[in-house]
Amino acid sequence: MIKPKTLEIILVLIYKIFLDVSYVFTEYPLWEYTGFEFTFDINRLLIGWGIFIITYLLIKDEHNDICTLFCYVIFLVSITPFFVLYQFCSFICLWMLLLQSACIIYMKLLFNVTRRLSVIRIKGFSYRSVKVRYIIVIGLLAYLVLTIRKLGIPNISALSFFNSYDTRAAVNLTTLEAIVQNIICKVVGPVCLLIAIKEKRWGFAGFIMLIQVYTYAVTGFKTYLFVLAVLLGIQILKRNYLKEIILIGLPLAVFAADIGYRLTDSIMIYALIGNRVFFMPALIKYCYFDYFSRHELVRFSQNTISKFFGITSNYTKPVPNLIGATYFGKPNQWTSTGFMSDAYANGGIWGVFLIATVLSLVLIVLRFGVKYVSKDLQLCIQSIFLIFFITLNDGTAISVLFSGGMILTVILIYLVDFGRRKSCCEFN
């Protein structure tokens, strides 16, 4: 029988091989027109694989806490596809690869140094409290009613992935409305769904799923459906640790996307997984690194915090539109990117390590809070943050932390007591 440590290494290597093969035989032929390239260079291939293995060995961890989960998700979902691009695209620079590897290794070092620190526990409201649950239900109903008043009832055609981009373009939400929507659909709804499934309250679970599907239909954001798929998948698999699910699920996802394309001759499945999750975000990261290595940095002047403090940008266009126009010939395309490349655009190399430090501190605080969550709910809580970590593949740290709701979720971990209490009330 293969030992767990050996099995993990095998799964990681299989995943990398699948990505290499997928890029050469599927991604490049289908999306060459977007800027992908295929050049076989044995030196680049060996360097890419060498740095990949070294980085993996340096972040490899036997722990299964929230910080380890973050390192594995960012390394496998965000950085590894960039290794593949470096191997086969002559325009990818080695320093871009090394910077991302150094960043995740630096974050892993911070996590290790702070692992044995202790923190004061804050006793919050029990998640089983009847009052808390009534407040949540009223809040969810209010959100649903107000959203229907503003955006109406969608047609069945709105559920199609092919129409999601048109739907998204037609939606006009204020910053506050967008924040509330993210909090409901990325934090409150998913947490309530997992607790409802755990307690076998199927009616309430169905109500939460209805909210998620409705919000997707009227906004076009597939993330809200993706949240459902991930959470329900985790419950079905019933694994003890998310790390196991990720290590098994990623190679299967790449393989299934390729096989699905070849069996059905439809690129829809592969486009949603291979292109949208792995390779296109990696190409966009290159665009940010390349552009801002030769032009003036943004210096954190185009984000939610800068607007609050009245900081103005030297760029007349939003950076995502600027990148879309420069590299893809689409000035109206919102070309968002991951937290490392965005940090580089704002502050160069020092900006990358600054954002990495801030994000690490948030995750360290989160790890302290999750320690006091009952074991039967820890997987549920980690599942919620898994979505945030995946979002960081093509979302900036500031947007995910603030408008995305991650900071608020960390605060809720401390304010709401997810531990076991003998004097808790059941909610009917």
C-alpha positions as CSV (number, residue, x, y, z in Angstrom):
1,M,0.0,0.0,0.0
2,I,1.3,3.5,-0.9
3,K,2.0,5.7,2.0
4,P,0.1,9.0,2.2
5,K,3.3,11.1,1.8
6,T,4.3,9.2,-1.3
7,L,0.8,9.3,-2.7
8,E,0.7,13.1,-2.3
9,I,3.9,13.5,-4.3
10,I,2.6,11.2,-7.0
11,L,-0.7,13.1,-7.3
12,V,1.2,16.4,-7.5
13,L,3.4,15.1,-10.3
14,I,0.5,13.6,-12.2
15,Y,-1.3,16.9,-12.0
16,K,1.7,18.8,-13.4
17,I,2.0,16.2,-16.2
18,F,-1.7,16.5,-17.0
19,L,-1.4,20.3,-17.2
20,D,1.6,20.0,-19.6
21,V,-0.2,17.6,-21.9
22,S,-3.4,19.6,-21.7
23,Y,-1.6,22.8,-22.7
24,V,0.2,21.3,-25.7
25,F,-2.7,19.3,-27.1
26,T,-5.8,21.3,-26.2
27,E,-5.2,24.8,-24.8
28,Y,-2.6,26.0,-27.4
29,P,-4.5,24.6,-30.5
30,L,-7.8,26.1,-29.3
31,W,-6.7,29.5,-28.0
32,E,-3.5,30.3,-29.9
33,Y,-5.2,33.4,-31.2
34,T,-5.3,34.9,-27.7
35,G,-1.5,34.9,-27.4
36,F,-0.5,31.4,-26.3
37,E,2.6,30.0,-27.9
38,F,4.2,26.6,-28.2
39,T,8.0,26.4,-28.5
40,F,9.8,23.2,-27.4
41,D,13.0,24.2,-25.5
42,I,14.6,21.4,-23.4
43,N,16.3,24.0,-21.1
44,R,13.1,25.8,-20.3
45,L,11.4,22.5,-19.7
46,L,14.0,21.3,-17.3
47,I,14.1,24.7,-15.5
48,G,10.4,24.8,-15.2
49,W,10.1,21.4,-13.8
50,G,13.1,21.9,-11.5
51,I,11.7,25.1,-9.9
52,F,8.3,23.5,-9.7
53,I,9.7,20.5,-7.7
54,I,11.8,22.7,-5.4
55,T,9.0,25.1,-4.7
56,Y,6.6,22.2,-3.9
57,L,9.1,20.5,-1.6
58,L,9.6,23.8,0.3
59,I,5.8,24.4,0.8
60,K,4.9,20.8,1.4
61,D,3.4,20.4,4.8
62,E,1.8,17.5,6.8
63,H,-0.5,19.9,8.6
64,N,-4.1,20.3,7.4
65,D,-4.8,23.8,8.8
66,I,-6.2,26.8,6.9
67,C,-2.7,28.2,6.1
68,T,-1.5,25.0,4.6
69,L,-4.7,24.8,2.5
70,F,-4.0,28.3,1.2
71,C,-0.4,27.4,0.2
72,Y,-1.5,24.3,-1.7
73,V,-4.4,26.1,-3.5
74,I,-2.3,29.1,-4.6
75,F,0.7,26.9,-5.6
76,L,-1.3,24.3,-7.6
77,V,-4.1,26.5,-9.1
78,S,-2.4,29.8,-9.6
79,I,1.4,29.3,-9.9
80,T,1.7,25.8,-11.5
81,P,-0.1,26.8,-14.7
82,F,2.4,29.7,-15.0
83,F,5.2,27.1,-14.8
84,V,3.6,25.4,-17.8
85,L,3.5,28.7,-19.8
86,Y,7.2,29.3,-19.0
87,Q,8.1,25.9,-20.4
88,F,6.3,26.4,-23.7
89,C,6.1,30.2,-24.2
90,S,9.4,31.9,-25.1
91,F,8.1,35.3,-24.0
92,I,7.6,34.3,-20.3
93,C,10.6,35.6,-18.3
94,L,12.3,33.5,-15.6
95,W,12.1,36.3,-13.0
96,M,8.3,36.2,-13.2
97,L,8.4,32.5,-12.2
98,L,11.0,33.0,-9.4
99,L,9.0,36.0,-8.0
100,Q,5.9,33.9,-7.5
101,S,7.8,31.0,-6.1
102,A,9.6,33.3,-3.7
103,C,6.3,34.8,-2.6
104,I,4.6,31.6,-1.7
105,I,7.7,30.3,0.1
106,Y,7.9,33.5,2.1
107,M,4.3,33.2,3.1
108,K,4.9,29.5,4.1
109,L,7.8,30.7,6.3
110,L,5.6,33.2,8.1
111,F,3.0,30.5,8.7
112,N,5.6,28.2,10.2
113,V,7.2,30.8,12.4
114,T,3.8,31.7,13.9
115,R,2.4,28.2,14.2
116,R,3.0,27.9,18.0
117,L,1.8,31.3,19.0
118,S,-1.3,31.5,21.1
119,V,-4.2,34.0,21.0
120,I,-6.9,35.1,23.4
121,R,-10.2,33.4,22.6
122,I,-13.2,35.7,22.2
123,K,-16.5,34.1,23.2
124,G,-19.1,35.0,20.7
125,F,-22.8,34.2,20.0
126,S,-23.4,30.5,19.5
127,Y,-24.3,29.6,15.9
128,R,-27.1,27.5,17.4
129,S,-28.7,30.5,19.1
130,V,-32.4,30.9,18.0
131,K,-32.1,34.7,17.9
132,V,-29.0,34.6,15.7
133,R,-30.8,32.2,13.3
134,Y,-33.9,34.3,13.1
135,I,-31.8,37.3,12.3
136,I,-30.1,35.4,9.5
137,V,-33.3,34.2,8.0
138,I,-34.8,37.7,8.1
139,G,-31.7,39.1,6.5
140,L,-31.7,36.5,3.7
141,L,-35.4,37.2,3.0
142,A,-34.8,40.9,2.9
143,Y,-31.8,40.4,0.5
144,L,-34.0,38.2,-1.8
145,V,-36.9,40.7,-1.8
146,L,-34.8,43.8,-2.4
147,T,-32.8,42.0,-5.2
148,I,-36.0,40.9,-6.9
149,R,-37.3,44.5,-6.7
150,K,-34.1,45.8,-8.3
151,L,-33.2,43.1,-10.9
152,G,-36.5,41.4,-11.4
153,I,-37.2,37.7,-12.2
154,P,-34.9,36.2,-14.8
155,N,-35.8,34.0,-17.8
156,I,-34.7,30.4,-17.9
157,S,-32.2,31.4,-20.6
158,A,-30.3,33.4,-18.0
159,L,-29.1,30.2,-16.4
160,S,-27.1,29.4,-19.5
161,F,-23.3,29.9,-19.2
162,F,-23.4,31.3,-22.8
163,N,-25.5,34.2,-21.7
164,S,-23.7,35.0,-18.4
165,Y,-21.3,37.6,-19.9
166,D,-24.2,39.6,-21.4
167,T,-26.1,39.4,-18.1
168,R,-23.0,40.6,-16.2
169,A,-22.6,43.5,-18.6
170,A,-26.2,44.6,-18.1
171,V,-26.1,44.6,-14.3
172,N,-25.3,47.9,-12.6
173,L,-24.8,47.6,-8.8
174,T,-23.4,50.2,-6.4
175,T,-20.3,49.4,-4.4
176,L,-22.4,48.8,-1.3
177,E,-24.8,46.5,-3.2
178,A,-21.9,44.5,-4.6
179,I,-20.4,44.1,-1.1
180,V,-23.7,42.9,0.4
181,Q,-24.2,40.5,-2.5
182,N,-20.8,39.0,-1.9
183,I,-21.3,38.7,1.8
184,I,-24.6,36.9,1.3
185,C,-23.6,34.6,-1.5
186,K,-20.0,33.9,-0.5
187,V,-20.2,33.9,3.3
188,V,-23.6,33.8,4.9
189,G,-25.3,31.6,2.3
190,P,-22.6,29.0,2.1
191,V,-22.1,28.8,5.9
192,C,-25.9,28.4,6.4
193,L,-26.0,25.7,3.6
194,L,-23.3,23.6,5.2
195,I,-24.9,23.9,8.7
196,A,-28.3,23.0,7.2
197,I,-26.9,19.9,5.5
198,K,-25.1,18.9,8.7
199,E,-28.3,19.3,10.7
200,K,-30.4,17.7,7.8
201,R,-32.6,20.7,7.4
202,W,-33.3,20.1,3.7
203,G,-36.0,22.9,3.3
204,F,-33.6,25.6,4.5
205,A,-30.8,24.1,2.4
206,G,-33.1,24.3,-0.6
207,F,-33.9,28.0,0.2
208,I,-30.1,28.8,0.3
209,M,-29.5,27.1,-3.0
210,L,-32.4,29.0,-4.5
211,I,-30.8,32.3,-3.5
212,Q,-27.5,31.2,-5.0
213,V,-29.0,30.2,-8.3
214,Y,-31.2,33.2,-8.5
215,T,-28.3,35.6,-7.8
216,Y,-26.3,33.9,-10.5
217,A,-29.2,34.2,-13.0
218,V,-29.6,38.0,-12.5
219,T,-25.9,38.9,-12.2
220,G,-24.1,36.4,-14.4
221,F,-21.4,35.7,-11.8
222,K,-20.6,31.9,-12.1
223,T,-18.8,32.1,-8.8
224,Y,-22.1,31.7,-6.9
225,L,-22.9,28.4,-8.7
226,F,-19.2,27.4,-8.3
227,V,-19.6,27.8,-4.5
228,L,-22.6,25.4,-4.6
229,A,-20.7,22.8,-6.7
230,V,-17.6,22.9,-4.4
231,L,-19.5,22.7,-1.1
232,L,-21.9,20.0,-2.2
233,G,-19.0,18.0,-3.8
234,I,-17.1,18.2,-0.5
235,Q,-20.1,17.0,1.4
236,I,-20.5,14.0,-1.0
237,L,-16.9,13.0,-0.9
238,K,-16.9,13.2,2.9
239,R,-13.1,13.4,3.2
240,N,-11.6,14.5,6.5
241,Y,-9.3,17.1,4.9
242,L,-9.7,19.5,2.0
243,K,-6.1,19.0,1.0
244,E,-6.9,15.4,0.1
245,I,-9.8,16.6,-2.0
246,I,-7.7,19.2,-3.8
247,L,-4.8,16.7,-4.5
248,I,-7.2,14.2,-6.0
249,G,-9.7,16.6,-7.6
250,L,-7.3,18.8,-9.6
251,P,-5.7,16.1,-11.8
252,L,-9.2,14.6,-12.3
253,A,-10.6,18.0,-13.3
254,V,-7.9,18.6,-15.9
255,F,-8.2,15.0,-17.2
256,A,-12.1,15.2,-17.3
257,A,-12.0,18.6,-19.1
258,D,-9.8,17.2,-21.8
259,I,-11.6,13.9,-22.2
260,G,-15.0,15.8,-22.2
261,Y,-13.8,18.0,-25.0
262,R,-12.6,15.1,-27.1
263,L,-15.7,13.0,-26.6
264,T,-18.3,15.7,-27.1
265,D,-16.4,18.0,-29.5
266,S,-17.7,20.9,-27.4
267,I,-15.2,23.3,-25.9
268,M,-17.6,24.5,-23.2
269,I,-16.4,22.2,-20.4
270,Y,-12.8,22.7,-21.2
271,A,-13.2,26.4,-21.5
272,L,-14.7,26.7,-18.0
273,I,-11.9,24.5,-16.5
274,G,-8.7,24.4,-18.5
275,N,-8.9,27.8,-20.0
276,R,-10.7,29.9,-17.5
277,V,-9.3,28.4,-14.3
278,F,-5.8,27.6,-15.2
279,F,-4.2,28.9,-18.4
280,M,-5.9,32.2,-19.2
281,P,-5.4,33.6,-15.7
282,A,-1.7,32.6,-16.0
283,L,-1.4,34.4,-19.4
284,I,-3.0,37.5,-17.8
285,K,-0.5,37.4,-15.0
286,Y,2.3,37.6,-17.6
287,C,0.6,40.6,-19.1
288,Y,0.6,42.5,-15.8
289,F,4.2,41.5,-15.0
290,D,5.4,42.5,-18.5
291,Y,3.5,45.8,-18.7
292,F,4.4,47.2,-15.3
293,S,8.0,46.1,-15.6
294,R,8.3,48.7,-18.4
295,H,5.7,51.3,-17.3
296,E,4.9,53.4,-14.2
297,L,3.4,51.5,-11.3
298,V,-0.2,52.1,-10.2
299,R,0.9,52.6,-6.5
300,F,-2.4,51.3,-5.0
301,S,-4.4,54.2,-6.6
302,Q,-7.2,52.1,-8.2
303,N,-8.9,50.1,-5.5
304,T,-11.7,50.4,-2.9
305,I,-9.4,51.9,-0.2
306,S,-7.9,54.5,-2.6
307,K,-11.4,55.7,-3.5
308,F,-12.3,56.0,0.2
309,F,-9.2,58.2,0.9
310,G,-9.6,60.2,-2.4
311,I,-6.3,58.9,-3.9
312,T,-6.2,59.6,-7.7
313,S,-4.4,57.5,-10.3
314,N,-1.9,58.6,-12.9
315,Y,-3.7,56.2,-15.3
316,T,-6.9,57.6,-17.0
317,K,-8.2,54.1,-17.7
318,P,-8.8,51.3,-15.2
319,V,-5.8,49.0,-15.3
320,P,-7.9,45.9,-16.2
321,N,-9.2,47.7,-19.3
322,L,-5.7,49.0,-20.1
323,I,-4.3,45.4,-20.1
324,G,-7.3,44.2,-22.2
325,A,-6.6,46.9,-24.8
326,T,-2.8,46.5,-24.9
327,Y,-2.5,42.7,-25.0
328,F,-5.9,41.5,-26.3
329,G,-7.1,44.4,-28.4
330,K,-10.3,44.7,-26.3
331,P,-10.4,48.0,-24.5
332,N,-13.8,47.2,-22.9
333,Q,-12.6,43.8,-21.6
334,W,-12.2,43.7,-17.8
335,T,-8.9,41.8,-17.6
336,S,-8.6,41.2,-13.8
337,T,-5.6,39.3,-12.4
338,G,-4.4,37.4,-9.3
339,F,-3.1,38.9,-6.1
340,M,0.6,38.6,-6.9
341,S,0.6,40.2,-10.4
342,D,-1.8,42.9,-9.1
343,A,0.6,43.6,-6.2
344,Y,3.5,43.8,-8.7
345,A,1.5,46.3,-10.8
346,N,0.9,48.4,-7.7
347,G,4.3,48.3,-5.9
348,G,6.8,46.2,-7.9
349,I,8.6,43.4,-6.1
350,W,8.2,45.2,-2.8
351,G,4.5,45.4,-3.4
352,V,4.3,41.7,-3.9
353,F,5.9,41.0,-0.5
354,L,3.9,43.8,1.2
355,I,0.6,42.3,0.0
356,A,1.9,38.8,0.9
357,T,2.7,39.9,4.4
358,V,-0.8,41.5,4.9
359,L,-2.5,38.4,3.5
360,S,-0.4,36.1,5.7
361,L,-1.3,38.1,8.8
362,V,-5.0,37.8,8.0
363,L,-4.6,34.0,7.5
364,I,-2.6,33.6,10.7
365,V,-5.3,35.4,12.7
366,L,-7.9,33.1,10.9
367,R,-5.9,30.0,11.8
368,F,-6.1,31.0,15.5
369,G,-9.9,31.5,15.3
370,V,-10.5,28.2,13.5
371,K,-8.7,26.3,16.3
372,Y,-11.8,26.9,18.5
373,V,-14.3,25.7,15.9
374,S,-15.7,22.3,16.7
375,K,-14.1,19.5,14.6
376,D,-17.4,18.6,12.8
377,L,-17.6,22.2,11.5
378,Q,-13.9,22.9,10.7
379,L,-14.3,21.3,7.2
380,C,-17.3,23.5,6.6
381,I,-15.4,26.7,7.6
382,Q,-12.4,25.7,5.5
383,S,-14.7,25.0,2.5
384,I,-15.9,28.7,2.7
385,F,-12.3,30.0,2.6
386,L,-11.4,27.6,-0.2
387,I,-13.6,29.8,-2.4
388,F,-11.7,32.9,-1.4
389,F,-8.4,31.3,-2.1
390,I,-9.5,30.2,-5.5
391,T,-10.8,33.7,-6.2
392,L,-7.3,35.1,-5.5
393,N,-6.2,33.3,-8.7
394,D,-7.9,36.1,-10.7
395,G,-8.8,38.6,-8.1
396,T,-6.8,41.2,-6.2
397,A,-6.1,40.8,-2.5
398,I,-7.7,44.1,-1.6
399,S,-11.0,43.3,-3.4
400,V,-11.1,39.7,-2.0
401,L,-10.3,40.9,1.5
402,F,-12.7,43.8,1.6
403,S,-15.5,44.0,-1.0
404,G,-15.2,40.2,-1.4
405,G,-16.1,39.6,2.2
406,M,-13.0,37.7,3.4
407,I,-12.1,40.1,6.2
408,L,-15.7,40.1,7.4
409,T,-15.8,36.3,7.4
410,V,-12.6,36.2,9.6
411,I,-14.3,38.6,12.0
412,L,-17.4,36.4,12.1
413,I,-15.3,33.4,13.0
414,Y,-14.4,35.3,16.2
415,L,-17.9,36.8,16.9
416,V,-19.9,33.7,16.3
417,D,-19.1,30.7,18.5
418,F,-18.8,27.6,16.3
419,G,-17.7,25.4,19.2
420,R,-19.8,22.9,21.0
421,R,-22.0,24.2,23.8
422,K,-24.1,22.0,26.2
423,S,-26.7,24.7,26.8
424,C,-27.3,25.5,23.1
425,C,-30.8,25.8,21.7
426,E,-32.0,23.9,18.6
427,F,-33.7,26.0,15.9
428,N,-36.9,24.7,14.3
